[in-house]
Amino acid sequence: MPTVFIINSQTMGSGDGKLGAMLVSSFFRKLAGAANRPEQIVFYNGGVKLLAEGSAALDGLIHLAEAGVDLVACGTCVEFFKLGDRLRVGRVGTMQDIVAALSSTGRVVTV
């Protein structure tokens, strides 16, 4: 059963932002080495910032992309945050791409 992960923030969990940034970075590094990786990871709102230069999570995300995980950044969000030339991994998608990913998968996990 294919799985799609949703990332809608630069941090993991709520509370301390510094801790949340450390957690999300660790999460992607561990996920990159996991046997059962998601088919796609969809990034929207502040989550798209994880795909841009300067992101502490970039190494893990690059490894996921190299392993064949489709990393999809919301195009509206990329434009809103003016990240177009700063994205280092993944591809820019549309809301239609996001709807298609979420409606055609067996399981959706929001991180």
ABEGO torsion letter per residue (X at the ends): XBBBBBBABABBEBEBAAAAAAAAAAAAAAAAABABBBABBBBBEAAAAAABBGBAAAAAAAAAAAAGBBBBBBAAAAAAAGAAAABABEBBBBAAAAAAAAAABABBBBX
